[in-house]
Amino acid sequence: MTKTFQLRACAFAVLCAAVGMNAHVYAAPTAPETTATVAAPSNYLQTVRWDAEYDVVVIGYGFAGGAAAIAAADAGARVLLLEKAPEGHEGGNSRYAAQQAIWIDDTKASDEEILEYFRTMRGKSTNPSDEVYKAYIKEAKGQVEYLRKLGAEHPETSYYAEYPEFPGASAIGLTLVKSPGGDGRLYALIQKNVEARRAQGKIDVWFEAPGKKLLQDPATGVVHGVVAEVEGAARNIRAKNGVVLATGGFENNIDMFRNFAGQQVAYAKGARYNTGDGILMAMDVNANLVNLATINGPDPNVLNPETGISFGYMVAGPKDSSWGGPAFTRHDVIMVGADGKRFWNETEKTKHGRIKFHNDYRALQMPDPAFMIFDEDARRASRVYASWSEGSEAEIEKGLVKKADTVEELAALLGVDAAGLKAQIDAYNASCEAGVDKQFGRAAKFLKPLDKGPFYGIEVVPTYTNTQGGPEHDEIGAVLDRNGKRIPHLFSAGELGSIFSWKYNGTGNIGESLIFGRISGASAAAPKSDVPSESVLKGEGWSPAAGKRATPAAEDGERIGRGRGMGGNVVLGVKTDAAGKITAVRVIESFETPGIGSKALDVLPAEAVRTNGKVDTVSGATVTTEAFRAALKDALK
């Protein structure tokens, strides 16, 4: 894949040329106007050996793909949802995200003022068009009702504009299933709706089935389907009415970070399977690629060696977050490069990796390598991450956090210039005494000297929330080619070719995943007049032999219980004695985050037996603990 990608990247300057696009009339998701061009007859469909056939194929099972599949099924289409990850690991960024979707309150500002907010976010970028923004704004006004339609009983709302100084900011809000978020609830709701339609035969889901190539008729430009790799073989799947690309970004593709964004080192905060597959497929059909250098980050974080992603959302900021975790850097903490010098105000909460720069914002510049340095007072004041041990004792024992009696000894352990680090700490401590940080403007209340040994250090790396690059789409979700024309039967949604081409508003990607998921799903489902509607299958269609995962089975004397966690159901087998006292608990199945939720499930069964089910919340694994309690209750009811 690397060689192929690098060859394609060589043509990037030509391929991504900015183009104008014609204005289109916005159509509601329930009745999209696809304006399909009837092309000259082609025998392309007869030249492909088709393995399966659906009305709509959706590639990617996050918020965008799930919403698209639901919308297409509700429009009467038979839908195939292809997911790269194994069952139980699906969701990309969606399962780890804040679970907050943008909502717009048009009682707070006029439509023109709201549109101006997004135009200001766009900056000097030429995409997306105002028509795309208008479609987004229209649907965002109904976001609360959409959550209700999915089954959220009492969606909560609040106001959040990441750039409150911009015009129209007062109307920008968010909605979620339940506060504070970060609990997987909204994604679970999407999955519940997909599963309901799956049970009705409206949606099929194939796991471990990555999309590899779009099947496009070279004569007409129509995208007729997709090649997916399933059970070790390439399968040609026809989509009669449309294909929806919803594969997410390239958070786990370092080559794309290097070639598109100029970042030599980059790590994901959550997604494990987002490797830019949709970008490569879109390249092959001459799609107009946009926003490839628009990445949301970096935030300095500690890398989890078990998962290859960060331990949490962020470690820096002025106050702890109810779902994001501790703001450890507000204590006796600085961050430095290998020269021992600081590189930013460690207590500034970034705007998705952007920090204040003159009268604007720019991406934080991190040295490589970079380190977080703290003293004994900081260690005792707070956990570094909610999932870490108290006082970082376990992390020190493992060698993840380095400990030394002196600054010079710590520098040697970390590979940092000792004289530079000592001079920096002396200068920083002098700033603390003076109450003024002349280097980076850290507020006086956060100027706490590093003067109590032992001293501690750990490497921090640049982590990214999401990427925004991909094929450009219009207001009905149709993917545009390099001439600004719709590629027939191809649609997209989510952060793949996001509407956030320059600045980003938190909750915006989840919002657009739901919005353009349902718009693109409905657009793809609409019957097309430019292709035959008859089946082209020769014989019965193919489907994976594996099918759905086997239902977890109970052992003798066990009762099965289920509770929803971050990654799906936590399934327990529970045994009790004649008096109803719990005697054994077994975790039969779970898909919780390695090193975080999985650690909680290592200790909770024994604790449930010891306390007869009255288990305390495991720090940093609140959602997993709640799922464990729910599964216990379900088993014992």
Solvent accessible surface area in square Angstrom, and as a share of the most:
residue,aa,sasa,rsa
1,M,128,0.57
2,T,65,0.38
3,K,165,0.70
4,T,63,0.36
5,F,2,0.01
6,Q,85,0.38
7,L,131,0.65
8,R,64,0.24
9,A,17,0.13
10,C,111,0.66
11,A,50,0.39
12,F,56,0.23
13,A,89,0.69
14,V,100,0.57
15,L,24,0.12
16,C,28,0.17
17,A,49,0.38
18,A,81,0.63
19,V,45,0.26
20,G,62,0.60
21,M,47,0.21
22,N,81,0.42
23,A,87,0.67
24,H,43,0.19
25,V,125,0.72
26,Y,42,0.16
27,A,14,0.11
28,A,41,0.32
29,P,18,0.11
30,T,124,0.72
31,A,74,0.57
32,P,22,0.14
33,E,94,0.42
34,T,26,0.15
35,T,85,0.49
36,A,35,0.27
37,T,102,0.59
38,V,108,0.62
39,A,39,0.30
40,A,77,0.59
41,P,140,0.88
42,S,51,0.33
43,N,102,0.53
44,Y,33,0.13
45,L,9,0.04
46,Q,116,0.51
47,T,91,0.53
48,V,25,0.14
49,R,154,0.56
50,W,20,0.07
51,D,14,0.07
52,A,3,0.02
53,E,18,0.08
54,Y,11,0.04
55,D,33,0.17
56,V,0,0.00
57,V,0,0.00
58,V,0,0.00
59,I,5,0.03
60,G,10,0.10
61,Y,5,0.02
62,G,12,0.12
63,F,5,0.02
64,A,9,0.07
65,G,0,0.00
66,G,0,0.00
67,A,0,0.00
68,A,0,0.00
69,A,0,0.00
70,I,3,0.02
71,A,18,0.14
72,A,0,0.00
73,A,3,0.03
74,D,66,0.34
75,A,58,0.45
76,G,68,0.65
77,A,7,0.06
78,R,114,0.42
79,V,0,0.00
80,L,0,0.00
81,L,0,0.00
82,L,1,0.00
83,E,11,0.05
84,K,65,0.28
85,A,1,0.00
86,P,42,0.26
87,E,37,0.16
88,G,5,0.05
89,H,74,0.33
90,E,13,0.06
91,G,2,0.02
92,G,16,0.15
93,N,29,0.15
94,S,12,0.08
95,R,11,0.04
96,Y,48,0.18
97,A,26,0.20
98,A,17,0.13
99,Q,3,0.01
100,Q,27,0.12
101,A,0,0.00
102,I,0,0.00
103,W,34,0.12
104,I,2,0.01
105,D,18,0.10
106,D,69,0.36
107,T,115,0.67
108,K,104,0.44
109,A,12,0.09
110,S,56,0.36
111,D,81,0.42
112,E,100,0.45
113,E,83,0.37
114,I,0,0.00
115,L,6,0.03
116,E,65,0.29
117,Y,0,0.00
118,F,1,0.00
119,R,65,0.24
120,T,44,0.26
121,M,3,0.01
122,R,41,0.15
123,G,40,0.39
124,K,204,0.87
125,S,38,0.24
126,T,107,0.62
127,N,15,0.08
128,P,5,0.03
129,S,24,0.16
130,D,38,0.20
131,E,43,0.19
132,V,1,0.00
133,Y,3,0.01
134,K,96,0.41
135,A,0,0.00
136,Y,0,0.00
137,I,8,0.04
138,K,106,0.45
139,E,24,0.11
140,A,0,0.00
141,K,62,0.26
142,G,31,0.30
143,Q,0,0.00
144,V,18,0.10
145,E,104,0.47
146,Y,18,0.07
147,L,0,0.00
148,R,113,0.41
149,K,131,0.55
150,L,9,0.04
151,G,46,0.44
152,A,6,0.04
153,E,141,0.63
154,H,147,0.66
155,P,15,0.10
156,E,64,0.29
157,T,63,0.37
158,S,52,0.33
159,Y,111,0.42
160,Y,73,0.28
161,A,18,0.14
162,E,7,0.03
163,Y,0,0.00
164,P,93,0.59
165,E,103,0.46
166,F,31,0.13
167,P,64,0.40
168,G,12,0.11
169,A,10,0.08
170,S,67,0.43
171,A,0,0.00
172,I,1,0.00
173,G,0,0.00
174,L,16,0.08
175,T,0,0.00
176,L,8,0.04
177,V,33,0.19
178,K,102,0.43
179,S,59,0.38
180,P,59,0.37
181,G,5,0.04
182,G,19,0.18
183,D,19,0.10
184,G,1,0.01
185,R,88,0.32
186,L,0,0.00
187,Y,2,0.01
188,A,19,0.15
189,L,20,0.10
190,I,0,0.00
191,Q,20,0.09
192,K,143,0.61
193,N,15,0.08
194,V,0,0.00
195,E,61,0.27
196,A,46,0.35
197,R,34,0.13
198,R,36,0.13
199,A,92,0.71
200,Q,117,0.52
201,G,47,0.45
202,K,85,0.36
203,I,1,0.00
204,D,43,0.22
205,V,10,0.06
206,W,12,0.04
207,F,32,0.13
208,E,104,0.47
209,A,0,0.00
210,P,20,0.13
211,G,5,0.04
212,K,107,0.45
213,K,99,0.42
214,L,3,0.02
215,L,18,0.09
216,Q,47,0.21
217,D,3,0.02
218,P,121,0.76
219,A,83,0.65
220,T,34,0.20
221,G,18,0.17
222,V,4,0.02
223,V,0,0.00
224,H,11,0.05
225,G,0,0.00
226,V,0,0.00
227,V,20,0.11
228,A,0,0.00
229,E,79,0.35
230,V,2,0.01
231,E,100,0.45
232,G,75,0.72
233,A,39,0.30
234,A,63,0.49
235,R,50,0.18
236,N,25,0.13
237,I,0,0.00
238,R,1,0.00
239,A,1,0.01
240,K,45,0.19
241,N,20,0.10
242,G,0,0.00
243,V,0,0.00
244,V,0,0.00
245,L,0,0.00
246,A,7,0.06
247,T,27,0.16
248,G,13,0.13
249,G,0,0.00
250,F,0,0.00
251,E,3,0.02
252,N,56,0.29
253,N,14,0.07
254,I,60,0.30
255,D,26,0.14
256,M,0,0.00
257,F,1,0.00
258,R,104,0.38
259,N,68,0.35
260,F,15,0.06
261,A,19,0.15
262,G,56,0.54
263,Q,61,0.27
264,Q,122,0.54
265,V,39,0.22
266,A,11,0.08
267,Y,69,0.26
268,A,2,0.02
269,K,22,0.09
270,G,3,0.03
271,A,0,0.00
272,R,64,0.23
273,Y,74,0.28
274,N,11,0.05
275,T,27,0.16
276,G,0,0.00
277,D,25,0.13
278,G,0,0.00
279,I,0,0.00
280,L,21,0.10
281,M,2,0.01
282,A,0,0.00
283,M,13,0.06
284,D,60,0.31
285,V,6,0.04
286,N,64,0.33
287,A,0,0.00
288,N,2,0.01
289,L,3,0.01
290,V,18,0.10
291,N,19,0.10
292,L,7,0.04
293,A,69,0.53
294,T,12,0.07
295,I,18,0.09
296,N,0,0.00
297,G,2,0.02
298,P,8,0.05
299,D,3,0.02
300,P,2,0.01
301,N,0,0.00
302,V,2,0.01
303,L,47,0.23
304,N,2,0.01
305,P,100,0.63
306,E,113,0.51
307,T,26,0.15
308,G,36,0.35
309,I,8,0.04
310,S,5,0.03
311,F,26,0.11
312,G,21,0.20
313,Y,49,0.19
314,M,29,0.13
315,V,0,0.00
316,A,6,0.04
317,G,3,0.02
318,P,51,0.32
319,K,157,0.66
320,D,69,0.36
321,S,47,0.30
322,S,96,0.62
323,W,86,0.30
324,G,14,0.13
325,G,17,0.17
326,P,21,0.13
327,A,4,0.03
328,F,0,0.00
329,T,0,0.00
330,R,63,0.23
331,H,17,0.08
332,D,13,0.07
333,V,0,0.00
334,I,0,0.00
335,M,0,0.00
336,V,0,0.00
337,G,2,0.02
338,A,42,0.32
339,D,73,0.38
340,G,0,0.00
341,K,122,0.52
342,R,12,0.04
343,F,31,0.13
344,W,4,0.01
345,N,24,0.12
346,E,0,0.00
347,T,6,0.04
348,E,47,0.21
349,K,120,0.51
350,T,5,0.03
351,K,41,0.17
352,H,25,0.11
353,G,0,0.00
354,R,19,0.07
355,I,18,0.09
356,K,109,0.46
357,F,86,0.36
358,H,154,0.69
359,N,142,0.73
360,D,56,0.29
361,Y,34,0.13
362,R,105,0.38
363,A,40,0.31
364,L,5,0.02
365,Q,113,0.50
366,M,36,0.16
367,P,45,0.28
368,D,102,0.53
369,P,49,0.31
370,A,1,0.01
371,F,13,0.05
372,M,0,0.00
373,I,0,0.00
374,F,1,0.00
375,D,0,0.00
376,E,11,0.05
377,D,56,0.29
378,A,0,0.00
379,R,30,0.11
380,R,166,0.61
381,A,56,0.43
382,S,17,0.11
383,R,61,0.22
384,V,1,0.01
385,Y,6,0.02
386,A,36,0.28
387,S,18,0.12
388,W,4,0.02
389,S,31,0.20
390,E,109,0.49
391,G,8,0.07
392,S,2,0.01
393,E,112,0.50
394,A,42,0.33
395,E,9,0.04
396,I,38,0.19
397,E,150,0.67
398,K,142,0.60
399,G,29,0.28
400,L,48,0.24
401,V,2,0.01
402,K,76,0.32
403,K,102,0.43
404,A,9,0.07
405,D,105,0.54
406,T,55,0.32
407,V,11,0.06
408,E,78,0.35
409,E,88,0.40
410,L,0,0.00
411,A,0,0.00
412,A,83,0.64
413,L,99,0.49
414,L,24,0.12
415,G,60,0.58
416,V,9,0.05
417,D,72,0.37
418,A,39,0.30
419,A,79,0.61
420,G,15,0.15
421,L,0,0.00
422,K,77,0.33
423,A,60,0.47
424,Q,9,0.04
425,I,5,0.03
426,D,69,0.36
427,A,51,0.39
428,Y,0,0.00
429,N,33,0.17
430,A,59,0.45
431,S,22,0.14
432,C,18,0.11
433,E,159,0.71
434,A,76,0.59
435,G,29,0.27
436,V,82,0.47
437,D,8,0.04
438,K,183,0.78
439,Q,89,0.40
440,F,76,0.32
441,G,52,0.50
442,R,5,0.02
443,A,47,0.36
444,A,66,0.51
445,K,151,0.64
446,F,22,0.09
447,L,14,0.07
448,K,62,0.26
449,P,48,0.30
450,L,2,0.01
451,D,92,0.48
452,K,100,0.43
453,G,35,0.33
454,P,32,0.20
455,F,23,0.09
456,Y,3,0.01
457,G,0,0.00
458,I,5,0.03
459,E,79,0.35
460,V,2,0.01
461,V,14,0.08
462,P,17,0.11
463,T,0,0.00
464,Y,1,0.00
465,T,25,0.15
466,N,10,0.05
467,T,0,0.00
468,Q,0,0.00
469,G,0,0.00
470,G,0,0.00
471,P,0,0.00
472,E,12,0.05
473,H,5,0.02
474,D,0,0.00
475,E,0,0.00
476,I,0,0.00
477,G,0,0.00
478,A,3,0.03
479,V,0,0.00
480,L,0,0.00
481,D,25,0.13
482,R,73,0.27
483,N,110,0.57
484,G,1,0.01
485,K,109,0.46
486,R,43,0.16
487,I,7,0.03
488,P,36,0.23
489,H,7,0.03
490,L,0,0.00
491,F,4,0.02
492,S,0,0.00
493,A,0,0.00
494,G,2,0.02
495,E,16,0.07
496,L,0,0.00
497,G,3,0.03
498,S,2,0.01
499,I,2,0.01
500,F,4,0.02
501,S,5,0.03
502,W,118,0.41
503,K,13,0.05
504,Y,8,0.03
505,N,0,0.00
506,G,4,0.04
507,T,16,0.09
508,G,0,0.00
509,N,13,0.06
510,I,16,0.08
511,G,0,0.00
512,E,0,0.00
513,S,11,0.07
514,L,0,0.00
515,I,0,0.00
516,F,0,0.00
517,G,0,0.00
518,R,19,0.07
519,I,1,0.00
520,S,0,0.00
521,G,0,0.00
522,A,5,0.04
523,S,0,0.00
524,A,0,0.00
525,A,7,0.06
526,A,20,0.15
527,P,119,0.75
528,K,18,0.08
529,S,90,0.58
530,D,24,0.12
531,V,20,0.11
532,P,69,0.43
533,S,81,0.52
534,E,117,0.52
535,S,68,0.44
536,V,24,0.14
537,L,49,0.24
538,K,184,0.78
539,G,62,0.59
540,E,172,0.77
541,G,34,0.33
542,W,60,0.21
543,S,68,0.44
544,P,24,0.15
545,A,97,0.75
546,A,84,0.65
547,G,52,0.50
548,K,121,0.51
549,R,101,0.37
550,A,86,0.67
551,T,106,0.62
552,P,27,0.17
553,A,75,0.58
554,A,50,0.39
555,E,91,0.41
556,D,135,0.70
557,G,66,0.63
558,E,20,0.09
559,R,103,0.38
560,I,44,0.22
561,G,0,0.00
562,R,90,0.33
563,G,5,0.05
564,R,85,0.31
565,G,1,0.01
566,M,27,0.12
567,G,7,0.06
568,G,11,0.11
569,N,66,0.34
570,V,0,0.00
571,V,2,0.01
572,L,0,0.00
573,G,0,0.00
574,V,0,0.00
575,K,67,0.28
576,T,37,0.22
577,D,63,0.32
578,A,119,0.92
579,A,97,0.75
580,G,44,0.42
581,K,98,0.42
582,I,3,0.01
583,T,69,0.40
584,A,41,0.32
585,V,18,0.10
586,R,84,0.31
587,V,46,0.27
588,I,41,0.21
589,E,29,0.13
590,S,38,0.24
591,F,31,0.13
592,E,12,0.06
593,T,16,0.09
594,P,55,0.34
595,G,4,0.04
596,I,34,0.17
597,G,2,0.02
598,S,41,0.27
599,K,81,0.35
600,A,0,0.00
601,L,14,0.07
602,D,114,0.59
603,V,83,0.48
604,L,2,0.01
605,P,21,0.13
606,A,72,0.56
607,E,47,0.21
608,A,0,0.00
609,V,44,0.25
610,R,176,0.64
611,T,32,0.19
612,N,64,0.33
613,G,21,0.21
614,K,156,0.66
615,V,8,0.05
616,D,110,0.57
617,T,64,0.37
618,V,41,0.23
619,S,45,0.29
620,G,28,0.26
621,A,5,0.04
622,T,67,0.39
623,V,27,0.15
624,T,4,0.02
625,T,0,0.00
626,E,76,0.34
627,A,1,0.01
628,F,0,0.00
629,R,85,0.31
630,A,46,0.35
631,A,0,0.00
632,L,7,0.04
633,K,155,0.66
634,D,40,0.21
635,A,4,0.03
636,L,64,0.32
637,K,185,0.78
